[in-house]
């Protein structure tokens, strides 16, 4: 049974599926690693060093306290273009990566961040640089061009001192992650299904007197209980806190007839992101102004989903997008459309009026997964509607992956 079919009760029953992966996980792992190596060969790099924990997850799928390790340079992955993948882990815990075919070697990381190394920071950094430069020399066949996604000066300098040249690894990973395999799409759909179950629990719990935080907790609870991992933000607000956008949830008590707007930013089962937004009213029916701004946001989403086709340039998308009425333009959402995978990712498509300053070239491709954004805020009522859909780009155009109902009776 698929979590994407049937009612909420059926979906909850189907949660047992997450005890076993719905696809061949090893096939996903090999696909993702080869995507990285394709980019490394394209840029003529000897290899890449990854400290971003989402990128580490993409490269080998081994995890270890991902949020905690994201604060410190304590865990990384080295991928040789023609050679092994080596996981440098926080602590000696090889059991955490047993059975993962993409990992060729497991090592204990010589952590050099100040919290753990203190006055021995330089010594530890030199030790780590010895290991990485040795790998570059061993597998690079004379090529000393190493891509790195993110690393402090403390870690970079001793590598440069050893003759390694450092290059942008973020581009490598963003371009690798942008095209999804059919197995990845199955895992992403599971994350979306879990997210929508959580949204249903939020909707059931939404009544006057509940705080924003308590309502938001329903989404977290559902995600964790169904095998998900974390939520990237706390973007839920109610009533006068919905305008302008980007206030995170608080202890404010939701009142009758308040609009409630939120953005899930949920990292679900298998590490895939479910990023969608909805706006509801805590009451029997919306006001005329709530209906009016909702209708504009809905129209923006419908138009921008419908226009997406493979082969469109990013400029085409910006220029063909729904024209935001002047009264809402100053408070529009910061991006038009963005990529999504293990988290928000490349590309970030800009509004037409921001394209000259912030836009960049690129093309919409088949098997990209994108999030189409809208925020419409009313200065008149001090309220805002946030809507967002997650889509897959197919030969025919954009296909919705998110399915939680919109408030069509408001229109």
GUNU-409843 format. One record per residue (C-alpha): residue in one letter; residue number from 1; x, y, z. Coordinates in pm, 1 decimal, padded with zeros to 6 digits. Example, Ala and Ser with C-alpha at 12.3 -4.5 7.8 and 13.67 -1.06 7.14 Angstrom:
2
(A,1,(01230.0,-00450.0,00780.0))
(S,2,(01367.0,-00106.0,00714.0))
END
This chain:
411
(X,1,(00000.0,00000.0,00000.0))
(X,2,(00128.6,00346.2,-00084.6))
(X,3,(00115.5,00624.3,00170.1))
(X,4,(00006.6,00856.2,-00109.2))
(X,5,(-00323.3,00675.4,-00156.3))
(X,6,(-00632.9,00652.3,00059.3))
(X,7,(-00737.6,00853.3,00360.4))
(X,8,(-00525.7,00954.4,00658.1))
(X,9,(-00610.0,00638.2,00850.1))
(X,10,(-00490.3,00426.9,00560.2))
(X,11,(-00173.7,00635.1,00539.6))
(X,12,(-00102.1,00582.9,00907.9))
(X,13,(-00149.2,00209.2,00866.1))
(X,14,(00095.0,00219.2,00576.3))
(X,15,(00365.9,00369.3,00797.3))
(X,16,(00494.0,00018.1,00868.6))
(X,17,(00648.5,00033.6,00521.1))
(X,18,(00923.3,00256.9,00655.2))
(X,19,(01076.9,-00029.4,00853.4))
(X,20,(01203.4,-00155.2,00516.6))
(X,21,(01308.4,00072.0,00235.3))
(X,22,(01057.1,00089.2,-00051.1))
(X,23,(01341.9,00080.1,-00306.4))
(X,24,(01690.0,-00068.0,-00333.3))
(X,25,(01880.6,00176.9,-00113.3))
(X,26,(02216.6,00055.7,-00241.7))
(X,27,(02106.3,00149.3,-00593.5))
(X,28,(02027.8,00501.9,-00469.8))
(X,29,(02367.3,00523.0,-00299.3))
(X,30,(02557.6,00415.3,-00610.4))
(X,31,(02362.5,00652.8,-00832.6))
(X,32,(02435.1,00949.6,-00608.7))
(X,33,(02806.2,00871.6,-00579.2))
(X,34,(02839.6,00838.7,-00955.8))
(X,35,(02663.9,01173.6,-00999.0))
(X,36,(02937.7,01328.6,-00783.6))
(X,37,(03214.6,01160.4,-00979.4))
(X,38,(03063.9,01278.3,-01307.9))
(X,39,(03099.7,01635.6,-01184.8))
(X,40,(03452.1,01574.6,-01055.3))
(X,41,(03558.4,01443.6,-01395.5))
(X,42,(03387.4,01736.3,-01567.3))
(X,43,(03590.5,01986.7,-01360.6))
(X,44,(03912.9,01783.7,-01367.0))
(X,45,(03935.5,01749.8,-00989.7))
(X,46,(04138.0,01479.2,-00816.5))
(X,47,(03862.4,01443.3,-00561.5))
(X,48,(03635.5,01624.7,-00319.8))
(X,49,(03630.6,01678.4,00055.6))
(X,50,(03283.5,01717.4,00207.2))
(X,51,(03211.0,01861.0,00551.1))
(X,52,(02848.1,01965.0,00497.3))
(X,53,(02652.4,01680.6,00657.1))
(X,54,(02380.6,01683.4,00390.0))
(X,55,(02649.5,01645.8,00124.5))
(X,56,(02808.8,01365.0,00326.8))
(X,57,(02469.9,01196.9,00337.6))
(X,58,(02431.8,01232.7,-00037.9))
(X,59,(02779.1,01090.7,-00104.1))
(X,60,(02768.1,00777.8,00111.1))
(X,61,(02440.5,00770.8,00312.4))
(X,62,(02614.1,00711.5,00645.4))
(X,63,(02481.7,00933.9,00923.5))
(X,64,(02603.9,01022.4,01270.0))
(X,65,(02433.1,01297.6,01471.0))
(X,66,(02385.7,01508.1,01157.6))
(X,67,(02264.1,01825.9,01324.4))
(X,68,(02531.8,01820.5,01595.1))
(X,69,(02808.5,01741.9,01347.1))
(X,70,(02694.2,02026.8,01124.2))
(X,71,(02812.4,02273.2,01391.1))
(X,72,(03171.3,02149.0,01393.2))
(X,73,(03435.7,02027.7,01147.2))
(X,74,(03426.3,01690.0,01313.1))
(X,75,(03309.4,01454.0,01037.0))
(X,76,(03377.7,01447.2,00663.7))
(X,77,(03391.8,01235.5,00349.4))
(X,78,(03674.1,01220.2,00093.5))
(X,79,(03575.4,01104.2,-00254.4))
(X,80,(03853.5,01032.0,-00502.7))
(X,81,(03755.4,01081.3,-00864.3))
(X,82,(03938.5,00759.0,-00946.6))
(X,83,(03978.5,00583.0,-00616.2))
(X,84,(03806.8,00520.5,-00284.9))
(X,85,(03543.8,00694.4,-00076.3))
(X,86,(03674.7,00736.9,00276.2))
(X,87,(03456.2,00835.7,00570.2))
(X,88,(03638.2,01031.5,00843.6))
(X,89,(03398.0,00991.5,01134.1))
(X,90,(03346.4,01160.6,01467.9))
(X,91,(03461.3,00895.1,01713.1))
(X,92,(03547.5,00536.0,01627.7))
(X,93,(03202.2,00399.5,01546.2))
(X,94,(03239.4,00182.9,01234.5))
(X,95,(02919.0,-00003.4,01319.7))
(X,96,(02730.2,00308.8,01205.6))
(X,97,(02838.4,00252.9,00847.1))
(X,98,(02838.5,-00126.4,00823.1))
(X,99,(02694.0,-00265.9,00503.4))
(X,100,(02705.6,00058.1,00304.5))
(X,101,(02868.8,-00038.0,-00027.4))
(X,102,(02982.7,00312.8,-00121.6))
(X,103,(03224.5,00336.3,00173.6))
(X,104,(03563.2,00186.8,00091.4))
(X,105,(03744.0,00284.6,00410.3))
(X,106,(03651.2,00409.8,00757.0))
(X,107,(03886.0,00636.5,00955.9))
(X,108,(03870.1,00832.3,01280.3))
(X,109,(03875.5,01204.6,01205.5))
(X,110,(04157.4,01410.2,01356.9))
(X,111,(03921.0,01684.1,01471.4))
(X,112,(04087.4,02026.0,01476.1))
(X,113,(03802.9,02261.4,01567.5))
(X,114,(03886.9,02462.8,01876.4))
(X,115,(03618.7,02319.5,02105.2))
(X,116,(03778.0,01974.9,02095.4))
(X,117,(04142.0,02054.0,02006.5))
(X,118,(04205.0,02371.2,02207.4))
(X,119,(04573.4,02465.6,02201.8))
(X,120,(04645.3,02159.9,01985.8))
(X,121,(04432.6,02292.5,01696.6))
(X,122,(04727.7,02348.6,01460.4))
(X,123,(04878.3,02009.4,01538.8))
(X,124,(04549.5,01831.2,01466.6))
(X,125,(04494.5,02030.3,01147.0))
(X,126,(04842.9,01940.6,01024.2))
(X,127,(04773.1,01573.1,01092.4))
(X,128,(04450.7,01588.4,00894.6))
(X,129,(04620.6,01772.8,00607.2))
(X,130,(04886.8,01499.6,00593.1))
(X,131,(04615.1,01239.4,00539.3))
(X,132,(04421.3,01434.1,00277.9))
(X,133,(04727.2,01543.4,00080.3))
(X,134,(04847.3,01182.9,00082.0))
(X,135,(04514.5,01071.3,-00065.2))
(X,136,(04531.0,01341.5,-00332.6))
(X,137,(04886.9,01238.1,-00423.1))
(X,138,(04800.3,00867.9,-00423.3))
(X,139,(04484.9,00883.1,-00635.6))
(X,140,(04520.7,01207.5,-00829.2))
(X,141,(04791.6,01086.6,-01073.7))
(X,142,(04963.7,01422.3,-01039.0))
(X,143,(04640.7,01621.2,-01025.2))
(X,144,(04632.7,01819.8,-00699.7))
(X,145,(04303.7,02000.4,-00765.3))
(X,146,(04078.3,01926.8,-00465.6))
(X,147,(03719.0,02047.3,-00438.1))
(X,148,(03594.5,02132.5,-00086.4))
(X,149,(03236.4,02222.8,00000.9))
(X,150,(03317.2,02412.3,00323.0))
(X,151,(03619.4,02428.2,00549.6))
(X,152,(03771.3,02690.9,00780.3))
(X,153,(04101.1,02865.9,00722.3))
(X,154,(04247.5,02640.7,00991.8))
(X,155,(04177.2,02336.0,00779.7))
(X,156,(04252.6,02488.1,00438.8))
(X,157,(04591.8,02649.0,00502.5))
(X,158,(04792.1,02331.9,00576.0))
(X,159,(04646.5,02171.3,00261.5))
(X,160,(04761.7,02466.4,00052.1))
(X,161,(05102.2,02448.5,00221.5))
(X,162,(05128.3,02090.5,00091.9))
(X,163,(05066.0,02195.0,-00267.3))
(X,164,(04697.5,02108.3,-00285.0))
(X,165,(04491.3,02363.6,-00477.7))
(X,166,(04141.9,02421.0,-00339.0))
(X,167,(03832.2,02464.7,-00554.7))
(X,168,(03458.1,02512.0,-00505.1))
(X,169,(03296.0,02187.3,-00399.2))
(X,170,(02952.5,02337.7,-00345.6))
(X,171,(02904.3,02369.3,-00721.8))
(X,172,(02998.6,02001.5,-00762.1))
(X,173,(02740.6,01881.1,-00510.9))
(X,174,(02462.3,02116.7,-00615.7))
(X,175,(02492.7,02008.0,-00977.3))
(X,176,(02519.5,01641.4,-00878.5))
(X,177,(02208.8,01655.0,-00661.5))
(X,178,(01987.6,01836.8,-00911.5))
(X,179,(01873.1,01534.7,-01119.9))
(X,180,(01686.4,01262.8,-00930.9))
(X,181,(01676.3,00891.7,-01009.0))
(X,182,(01342.3,00712.9,-01012.7))
(X,183,(01435.5,00549.0,-00681.1))
(X,184,(01510.7,00886.0,-00524.0))
(X,185,(01168.4,01006.9,-00633.2))
(X,186,(01004.4,00715.7,-00450.6))
(X,187,(01190.4,00809.5,-00131.5))
(X,188,(01100.0,01176.5,-00172.0))
(X,189,(00734.7,01085.2,-00218.3))
(X,190,(00746.1,00889.8,00109.7))
(X,191,(00880.3,01199.9,00285.3))
(X,192,(00598.6,01406.6,00134.4))
(X,193,(00339.7,01149.7,00244.4))
(X,194,(00471.7,01161.4,00601.6))
(X,195,(00467.7,01540.8,00593.3))
(X,196,(00105.6,01545.4,00478.7))
(X,197,(00004.9,01308.4,00758.6))
(X,198,(00165.0,01557.5,00998.4))
(X,199,(-00019.7,01844.9,00833.4))
(X,200,(-00344.2,01655.5,00886.5))
(X,201,(-00264.4,01622.8,01255.7))
(X,202,(-00195.7,01995.9,01270.7))
(X,203,(-00529.1,02068.1,01106.0))
(X,204,(-00709.8,01842.4,01353.7))
(X,205,(-00540.3,02015.8,01649.8))
(X,206,(-00592.8,02372.0,01528.9))
(X,207,(-00849.9,02538.4,01753.0))
(X,208,(-00868.2,02864.2,01947.8))
(X,209,(-00639.1,02851.2,02251.1))
(X,210,(-00357.7,02640.8,02109.3))
(X,211,(-00020.8,02813.1,02082.1))
(X,212,(00174.2,02835.9,01758.8))
(X,213,(00447.2,02620.8,01913.7))
(X,214,(00204.5,02351.3,02023.1))
(X,215,(00049.4,02338.9,01678.4))
(X,216,(00390.1,02318.4,01509.7))
(X,217,(00487.7,02032.9,01743.5))
(X,218,(00222.3,01812.8,01581.8))
(X,219,(00420.6,01814.5,01257.0))
(X,220,(00744.4,01726.3,01439.3))
(X,221,(00576.0,01443.6,01628.6))
(X,222,(00433.4,01286.6,01314.4))
(X,223,(00761.4,01317.3,01126.7))
(X,224,(00969.8,01152.2,01399.2))
(X,225,(00715.4,00879.4,01473.1))
(X,226,(00698.3,00785.3,01103.9))
(X,227,(01073.4,00765.0,01050.5))
(X,228,(01158.8,01124.6,00960.8))
(X,229,(01460.7,01315.3,01084.2))
(X,230,(01422.4,01687.9,01155.3))
(X,231,(01261.9,02013.4,01039.4))
(X,232,(01486.7,02286.0,00902.6))
(X,233,(01288.3,02590.9,01021.1))
(X,234,(01001.8,02695.2,01251.8))
(X,235,(00803.5,02893.5,00996.6))
(X,236,(00452.0,02899.9,01137.1))
(X,237,(00272.6,03216.9,01238.6))
(X,238,(-00082.6,03325.7,01306.3))
(X,239,(-00302.2,03635.6,01289.8))
(X,240,(-00102.8,03961.8,01282.2))
(X,241,(00226.2,03766.6,01290.3))
(X,242,(00164.3,03638.6,00935.4))
(X,243,(00249.1,03981.0,00787.3))
(X,244,(00516.7,04034.4,00684.4))
(X,245,(00648.7,03680.2,00636.5))
(X,246,(00939.3,03493.7,00802.5))
(X,247,(00839.5,03507.5,01167.4))
(X,248,(00899.8,03170.7,01329.5))
(X,249,(00648.5,03014.9,01565.7))
(X,250,(00606.5,03148.7,01917.2))
(X,251,(00400.5,03112.1,02231.6))
(X,252,(00129.2,03330.3,02080.7))
(X,253,(-00216.6,03181.7,02142.4))
(X,254,(-00408.9,03132.4,01818.0))
(X,255,(-00745.8,03306.6,01829.1))
(X,256,(-01071.5,03239.1,01649.2))
(X,257,(-01072.7,03361.8,01287.6))
(X,258,(-00692.5,03397.7,01281.7))
(X,259,(-00521.6,03302.3,00960.8))
(X,260,(-00246.4,03042.7,01020.7))
(X,261,(00034.3,03014.6,00763.7))
(X,262,(00327.7,02775.3,00763.6))
(X,263,(00612.3,02628.2,00558.8))
(X,264,(00703.9,02266.6,00640.4))
(X,265,(01078.0,02248.6,00547.7))
(X,266,(01064.8,01890.0,00672.2))
(X,267,(01345.8,01635.4,00639.4))
(X,268,(01160.5,01307.9,00636.6))
(X,269,(01238.6,00936.5,00604.5))
(X,270,(01565.7,00852.1,00424.9))
(X,271,(01672.7,01215.9,00454.2))
(X,272,(01453.2,01358.6,00177.0))
(X,273,(01286.9,01698.2,00206.4))
(X,274,(00914.6,01773.2,00194.7))
(X,275,(00878.3,02146.8,00147.6))
(X,276,(00525.2,02277.9,00108.4))
(X,277,(00319.8,02561.5,00251.9))
(X,278,(-00044.4,02611.8,00336.3))
(X,279,(-00262.7,02877.2,00499.5))
(X,280,(-00572.8,02798.0,00703.1))
(X,281,(-00822.3,02989.5,00915.0))
(X,282,(-00889.5,02891.1,01274.2))
(X,283,(-01263.6,02927.4,01251.0))
(X,284,(-01571.5,02852.7,01048.0))
(X,285,(-01498.6,03065.0,00743.9))
(X,286,(-01247.3,03320.3,00619.2))
(X,287,(-01310.0,03692.3,00595.7))
(X,288,(-01349.1,03858.3,00257.8))
(X,289,(-00994.1,03994.3,00281.9))
(X,290,(-00853.8,03653.1,00371.5))
(X,291,(-01033.6,03509.6,00068.2))
(X,292,(-00900.6,03785.9,-00154.0))
(X,293,(-00533.4,03742.2,-00069.7))
(X,294,(-00566.6,03363.9,-00074.4))
(X,295,(-00709.2,03380.1,-00426.5))
(X,296,(-00406.2,03579.5,-00544.1))
(X,297,(-00161.0,03334.7,-00385.7))
(X,298,(-00347.8,03039.1,-00532.8))
(X,299,(-00347.3,03197.5,-00877.8))
(X,300,(00027.8,03255.8,-00854.9))
(X,301,(00094.5,02892.9,-00764.4))
(X,302,(-00135.8,02757.1,-01036.5))
(X,303,(00014.0,02978.3,-01305.5))
(X,304,(00375.6,02908.7,-01213.2))
(X,305,(00330.3,02531.9,-01186.0))
(X,306,(00150.9,02520.2,-01520.5))
(X,307,(00418.0,02715.9,-01707.7))
(X,308,(00712.8,02493.9,-01611.5))
(X,309,(00854.8,02283.4,-01893.0))
(X,310,(01190.0,02113.8,-01951.7))
(X,311,(01412.7,02328.3,-02171.4))
(X,312,(01298.8,02661.4,-02026.6))
(X,313,(01586.7,02885.1,-01926.1))
(X,314,(01584.0,03036.6,-01580.0))
(X,315,(01533.1,03374.4,-01743.7))
(X,316,(01232.8,03233.4,-01934.5))
(X,317,(01082.3,03120.7,-01604.5))
(X,318,(01134.2,03458.4,-01438.9))
(X,319,(00983.4,03648.1,-01731.0))
(X,320,(00688.6,03408.1,-01777.0))
(X,321,(00593.5,03393.8,-01409.3))
(X,322,(00268.7,03531.9,-01268.8))
(X,323,(00279.9,03907.8,-01246.1))
(X,324,(00249.6,04008.0,-00881.8))
(X,325,(00008.9,04299.1,-00828.5))
(X,326,(00179.9,04618.7,-00714.0))
(X,327,(00011.6,04617.6,-00372.9))
(X,328,(00182.9,04285.3,-00284.0))
(X,329,(00515.6,04332.5,-00461.4))
(X,330,(00714.7,04485.5,-00176.6))
(X,331,(00647.3,04187.0,00051.3))
(X,332,(00662.2,03904.4,-00204.4))
(X,333,(00847.2,03584.0,-00125.3))
(X,334,(01224.2,03604.1,-00159.7))
(X,335,(01247.7,03349.0,-00441.3))
(X,336,(01016.4,03237.0,-00718.0))
(X,337,(01105.1,02867.5,-00734.2))
(X,338,(01385.1,02657.8,-00585.1))
(X,339,(01522.1,02307.2,-00611.1))
(X,340,(01466.3,02043.3,-00344.3))
(X,341,(01625.5,01707.5,-00262.0))
(X,342,(01789.7,01616.7,00067.6))
(X,343,(01718.3,01981.7,00155.7))
(X,344,(01660.6,02304.3,-00036.3))
(X,345,(01909.6,02308.7,-00321.8))
(X,346,(02003.2,02445.4,-00666.2))
(X,347,(01850.6,02618.6,-00852.2))
(X,348,(01710.7,02933.8,-00693.7))
(X,349,(01500.7,03115.9,-00952.2))
(X,350,(01455.9,03487.9,-00901.1))
(X,351,(01165.3,03722.8,-00963.9))
(X,352,(01189.6,03914.3,-01290.5))
(X,353,(01259.4,04245.8,-01114.9))
(X,354,(01551.1,04086.1,-00927.7))
(X,355,(01691.9,03884.0,-01215.7))
(X,356,(01944.2,04142.7,-01334.7))
(X,357,(02090.3,04173.9,-00984.6))
(X,358,(02061.9,03817.9,-00851.0))
(X,359,(01959.3,03583.7,-01132.2))
(X,360,(02187.6,03337.6,-01310.7))
(X,361,(02177.6,03121.9,-01621.0))
(X,362,(02048.6,02766.6,-01625.1))
(X,363,(01789.3,02536.8,-01779.2))
(X,364,(01491.7,02345.9,-01637.4))
(X,365,(01561.0,01975.2,-01688.5))
(X,366,(01357.2,01658.3,-01671.4))
(X,367,(01374.7,01487.0,-01328.3))
(X,368,(01447.3,01808.0,-01144.4))
(X,369,(01233.6,01844.7,-00831.2))
(X,370,(01128.8,02200.7,-00755.2))
(X,371,(00924.8,02398.0,-00502.9))
(X,372,(00697.6,02671.1,-00637.5))
(X,373,(00653.6,02952.6,-00384.9))
(X,374,(00397.1,03220.8,-00309.0))
(X,375,(00351.8,03471.9,-00031.6))
(X,376,(00077.7,03735.0,-00058.6))
(X,377,(00051.8,03977.4,00232.2))
(X,378,(-00214.2,04240.7,00292.0))
(X,379,(-00113.4,04572.5,00445.6))
(X,380,(-00485.7,04644.7,00479.8))
(X,381,(-00556.4,04358.3,00722.2))
(X,382,(-00201.0,04282.1,00834.9))
(X,383,(-00232.7,03917.3,00728.0))
(X,384,(-00041.2,03696.3,00487.7))
(X,385,(-00101.0,03378.0,00290.4))
(X,386,(00187.2,03135.4,00228.3))
(X,387,(00141.4,02861.5,-00033.9))
(X,388,(00396.0,02624.9,-00188.5))
(X,389,(00384.0,02310.4,-00399.2))
(X,390,(00655.2,02049.2,-00461.0))
(X,391,(00675.6,01930.4,-00821.8))
(X,392,(00863.7,01691.9,-01050.1))
(X,393,(00966.7,01809.6,-01395.7))
(X,394,(00858.3,01554.3,-01658.0))
(X,395,(00864.0,01557.7,-02038.3))
(X,396,(00510.2,01698.2,-02029.6))
(X,397,(00577.4,01964.8,-01766.8))
(X,398,(00549.1,01993.8,-01389.8))
(X,399,(00374.5,01712.9,-01202.4))
(X,400,(00259.0,01776.1,-00847.1))
(X,401,(00424.3,01561.9,-00580.6))
(X,402,(00251.5,01740.2,-00291.0))
(X,403,(-00118.9,01669.2,-00265.3))
(X,404,(-00249.6,01823.7,00057.5))
(X,405,(-00571.5,02007.7,-00038.7))
(X,406,(-00583.0,02380.6,-00100.1))
(X,407,(-00879.0,02582.7,00035.7))
(X,408,(-01073.9,02573.6,-00289.4))
(X,409,(-01398.1,02674.8,-00118.2))
(X,410,(-01236.6,03013.1,-00041.6))
(X,411,(-01205.3,03094.8,-00410.2))
END
